[in-house]
């Protein structure tokens, strides 16, 4: 199917049938913003509902709904104010703006392509030769340069690492390879960092700066203590949040895949760093996934390895059970909603592409016409965020473990002579005291030795000047301790779902055309995720028909089953089936003369086009049961013979 | 219950059990932003899911999910850039900011109260006298002034109209009555308009201004044509959207009732202005509501009238069937989720409080400890928005009606002599031509008369100068027309739900304390809306107990039923029931020795504290059926005798 896939036709169907469209299009639209119509929005909702059942309910997670507007202090702590940036440059004359890495990428790819065409034209062979002959729009562009093998290799190297360059490096590449605005041939400015968060001001004073959140995670972390208490202080546990996040892309592209406003579903699983096993690990251990480990990629290959999660964890390809468990659950979720398993792989991040907070990361990547796209990230954020927020606010964000056997140990401690210490160091006293108390045991032992022998000691305590301490100010003693509670900052394993990307992939994977008629497009949504569950088609009008129509739609809708009526008597039944197949509606009930005379209706299944006929209420119950997952079309066929198939 | 209601205790329960808390509280919090915890967020979700089933599915509405970030052009057209403001003033010395109407209101209310206390202190009677004697915190404040009857009456009048003053009027009141910052006694500045939208900049150039949407409605209006087409061009129909909207309040107060970020659910029902009847009107006609019509309020009363929707529509108290239909559906929805019907009324807006776009408006107001609060607005926005967007963009936002009997009529039309007309008026030619074509028939008739008689005519066409037209340039002719399609801009009836306000009201209405122990608080959520459906309590630990525990929780959760385990063996069963009643969990399954020996468990209902005992799977199915609305506790008791009731 992928081979014949025509994205232009596909996208025009999505727009025509209002799955989603650029926002505010009657005002010319805004890049990177989309409105989801009746199909797109309900598909997204159903996807989220399945997600909630699969993760939040089945795994007993603590869901939250936090604020979108986030004060800058919080995002300074998380690192987003400093690091959540892309590089941009401008055309020096027209001021047109480019994302620097995309500009370099685009130009180098174009030069390689043009060089290939020009070479072919020169040699008289291949596509370039054809184009050179034809002239016109397809001809080898003027100024196309044949690249030396060395330059071409250099270009390929740059393209392979394009995600890893910082602004200075991009600036050097732009200078060295004379990258210009392709539209004007003007030079572009040095790349500057552009923060990707939308900012605003909270309240009327203008003094409180805020941002639209770039992820839902931070609102979960800052509530860690409340979540931990809600969970009766039991570890491990997870919180979860579904909601919109924002990213002020420099130049949005690739439809739903890179947008400025997007729905995320994020899980933060808090775990003891010493106990990364998972109580339900056994349930996923035997599942086979397509893995693409970092090692394989670093060796230059992108061949996936199929193995069981159990094997991957045992071989330390996947770091721990908890990570493995979530990879398995992510797989089960994606399969459940209808993602094609053969177009799904789990790719490990290489060390140079990891986010600033992550220590290990696996992406669930789904293949579409845009290539392999990250749709779910599963990162081990270690203790990064909780530690940073705790340090910044002074609030304890730790978990406690009661030790069955208390730990008894000796340790050196500082005993200060407060009467002398304060007056001696004045405003620095507190700082020096804290620095001494924070010293590791070995250093304390050294100081003790010097104080005991020489009666004084000069210590560099991270202050501008070394401090001289005398034995009248400080005694260092060995004391005995007993600890019955172990306190630790939990590590966080974070499966983070890009709902829009999953939804787009699902649309591509669900799309097909009827073998006998390429103009008849169908979306093969399964009955659980399909936005509209049942079409109701009256073949004639009149009171008898309306009564049946009302009974059927009212009964279905009262059971929470979305039903659509297509009663345009001007359109043929085939035409009506076709235009509703395009909305992915799995079932259609047709009301005809036999309904009026014998209370019988037909039920048609979308993909097979098979039909059965039965009593109205029997058919209604069949639809409700399938939608609720209590039955399937195959089950139904066992007790109901099919009529002749329609087309 | 309301009488004994202690809001401080109530709110501390909400915070302690993480229903919702101020956002980013470890950073000191941000006024007007709240994070919903595991109970609050899922309660909100369930509320929205019931809303979706009740409205979107049962009424076959077209749901959308539009962008939050909205370009300023759209909100200029809707009137928000100009009119979505409150007035604020500042302390002239400290710069502290006040919302002007709230400041006036607060000060006048305080003066009236102080005057009352001072009068009582002087006369030696009442609360003021008590306070005057006691002194200390409760004493009559220094500087309390006894107001003359006339001044007090004036204050009362101002307070009654506080929502209706513009900035200048508020400024005059502030001057005339010497309103100052109560904390510093400094004067305050003239009130200035403050726009309540959060603004931001879209993209990297800084040239495209955007706002966070103040309502979801506009994203629906700008997509009207796509929605209409999706509905196969049938009228009437409705679109709907659920999502966050934003309002940069000057000084947020009253908890969830006035916040900066809130979830709305809005329906836009598009209807032919000539046909405001509703096909399902019969279904709600007999429902009795408590009405508070504008007329009653204008006569100074706030006594509600109970009558049927049918009667209210017939008497023109409610303008039309469609409005009446939605009032009925709103009532049914609120009753379904658990709002106390005796604390619900429908209040009509008086003409001076209507929003700029509305022609009629009814609010569903719910009574809580904050008084009567608007929770659902149901406005007739007429054709305001569609007309404005269409005019601004030039895009047709009309519906078409095929006329069964075409209309045949004669009309005057302009026939231009293009060869002469263009050269004569040059760059103004097009403008003049359009102005002439847009003239009403009477004016055309006059011009025709003059041209026919004098051969020329001077016409003021809305241009700076009158234009002289001669009969060689223009002929006005009577022509015959036949119209088989009637085109009109639909009117919009908009039920708009403030989800946070409904949720807060529901919390107050659901809250009670056990008659025998005021410290044991309970939330009486019904099984459909309750965030957690079932508590599972193992009374002992060990493998046999864990096996039952796992079986029960896994079965419930697989059926989508949220279950919580409380296995803290250190806490007594009574204590465990109590702390989970506080989360509103309707059912509790207890695992005890009889579970291990005979596979029996008990099931306890939260409000009655009644218990039954039965086989594990029987009990599980009872819970699932009640949660899915297929059965009720009363039904269950018919076939299962209760055990002795616990406390």
Interface residues (C-beta under 8 A of the other chain):
Chain A: X17 X18 X21 X23 X24 X25 X26 X27 X30 X31 X33 X34 X35 X36 X37 X38 X40 X41 X42 X44 X45 X52 X53 X56 X57 X58 X60 X62 X63 X64 X65 X66 X67 X68 X69 X70 X71 X73 X74 X88 X95 X97 X194 X198 X199 X200 X201 X202 X203 X204 X205 X208 X210 X212 X219 X222 X223 X225 X226 X227 X229 X230 X232 X243 X244 X246 X248 X249 X250 X260 X261 X389 X393 X395 X553 X557 X558 X560 X561 X562 X563 X564 X565 X566 X568
Chain B: X17 X18 X21 X23 X24 X25 X26 X27 X30 X31 X33 X34 X35 X36 X37 X38 X40 X41 X42 X44 X45 X52 X53 X56 X57 X58 X60 X62 X63 X64 X65 X66 X67 X68 X69 X70 X71 X73 X74 X88 X95 X97 X194 X198 X199 X200 X201 X202 X203 X204 X205 X208 X210 X212 X219 X222 X223 X225 X226 X227 X229 X230 X232 X243 X244 X246 X248 X249 X250 X260 X261 X389 X393 X395 X553 X557 X558 X560 X561 X562 X563 X564 X565 X566 X568
